[in-house]
Amino acid sequence: MEPPAAPARLASLDLVRGVAVLGILLLNILAFAMPEAAYVNPRAYGGWHGADLVTWAVNFILFDGRMRGLFSFLFGASMLLVIERAEATDRSPAEVHYRRMAWLLVFGLAHLFLVWHGDILAHYALIGMIAYAMRHLPVPRLLVMGTMLTLLGAVLFATIPLTILQLHANPAAAAQLHDYARTFGVPAPADIARDLALHRGGYAAILADRLRQESGTLFGLFVFFGPETLGYMLFGMAALRSGMLRGDWAPARYRRWLLVCWTITLPAYATLAWAQWASSFDIRMVSAMMPLTALIRPPMIAGWICLILLLARPGGVLGNALAAAGRMAFTNYLATSLICTTLFYGYGLGWYGQLSRWQLYPVVFTIWAAMLLWSRLWLSAFRFGPFEWLWRSLARWSFQPIRGSALSSNASASQ
């Protein structure tokens, strides 16, 4: 008897993943190039008037949190595909999954401590180990559990603005409020100066600071963001099982979902952007965005999936380029960290803190163009991206064949 065939690779999933890996740099570039608080508060650094304000507003209304969330959706969907592939080829799905997550955790920790403090891979590996238990749930239960976890995440996020409100009402809590200002407000000039000096310095000092500061970050990320991330992974599984991420829906259905999701969320995000600007980006208003946007982010992510699959159907020139970037998403994610730390940190070109907010985006667009180009060129000669190949080989504990174009077959590799 012939063994069952493995599920074919999904071009639609690669396509959406390609947009996500490009889109996530729209926000990550701020974390590479500026002090931490600038990521959420334009008053903190990088400019908040004119072109800089417009740049912030576009990012906040359309992209902030949505690309990270889309990445989480896709992680859940891809994880489910790998499990299905293992089951279809008579391998142990648990063994396949946990080996992959264990090595992803290793990659993530190396990335976190040796390259860049903004790593998400280690967090995904830990949450992915939990998500495995939900792999057989039907779509309705995945959606209900995802919604409950998202609401729990919003409750956890609400503790931050509530704490800040309490600190504002207590004159004796100035030191604690100062700590929150480093992340959500306008840091003190001395804090900005220390941050600039550190990141414009050498690798040894940055590494020492990262080893000191990030040791507890992974646990905090797991506890604080874990429910939301797990919820998004379950949404991704549901989107795959329902046919949404497979590209199986009729165009009219994608258009209907896009209209409904964005009719709700775009005005809500625009209102929240206006409220922050009207408050002159007061720390209380900025921190309140965490729970408020958590409630409306999932439907906007669903709208993004619909828009991507409507505008860039697999097979077109743009679709093929994005799908190649998505097929190499692991490599491209790590490559952007290596490129951006080299551009902005002191052991590279030292651009850290030198560019205003809007001036960062020519850098982003250049990296995008390079990513789209090198992904197609690499996959025309090799079956996997370099880090995908390494991850696959380590998880299987044997060198996997890599030569041969990945573009000639959609079924040659797992997601």
Secondary structure, DSSP 8 states (H G I E B T S, - for coil): ----------HHHHHHHHHHHHHHHHHHHHHHHS-GGGGT-TTTSS--SHHHHHHHHHIIIIITTHHHHHHHHHHHHHHHHHHHHHHHTT--HHHHHHHHHHHHHHHHHHIIIII-TT--HHHHHHHHHHHGGGTT--HHHHHHHHHHHHHHHHHHHHHHHHHHHHHHT-GGGHHHHHHHHHHHS---HHHHHHHHHHHTS-HHHHHHHHHHHSTTHHHHHHHHHHHHHHHHHHHHHHHHHTTTTTT-S-HHHHHHHHHHHHHHHHHHHHHHHHHHHHTTS-HHHHHHHHHHHHHHHHHHHHHHHHHHHHHS-TTSHHHHHHHHHHHTHHHHHHHHHHHHHHHHSTTTT--TTTS-TGGGHHHHHHHHHHHHHHHHHHHTTBSS-HHHHHHHHHHHTS----BS-GGG-SSSS--
